[in-house]
Amino acid sequence: MDAFKKAGFDIGLSESPIIPIFVRDNEKTFLMAKMLMDEGIFVNPVVSPAVSSDSSMIRFSLMATHSFKQIDYAVEKIKKVSYKLKVPLLKVKRA
């Protein structure tokens, strides 16, 4: 989760291995899931009516069998796709 927070993603208050990454736009959420699948990263889109449109997200499922290398790879791909789609990020405070 730290990698997502450091990248500026809005992951809410999650403390679960299923990490929500808020996109807050239904169309961008679907596009992000598709683009990530094309990059070899499987995520679950969650859009309205399951949640309100401004709460749409992708869910990244972290498993004990994932290596640190795989996690880093996935985070980089998610960052790349979110940048292309202009997914809003949180302001990250730098030390």
HELIX and SHEET records of a PDB file:
HELIX    1   1 ASP A    2  LYS A    6  1                                   5    
HELIX    2   2 ASN A   26  ASP A   38  1                                  13    
HELIX    3   3 SER A   53  SER A   55  5                                   3    
HELIX    4   4 PHE A   68  LEU A   85  1                                  18    
SHEET    1   A 3 ILE A  18  PHE A  22  0                                        
SHEET    2   A 3 MET A  57  SER A  61 -1                                        
SHEET    3   A 3 ASN A  44  VAL A  46 -1                                        
END                                                                             
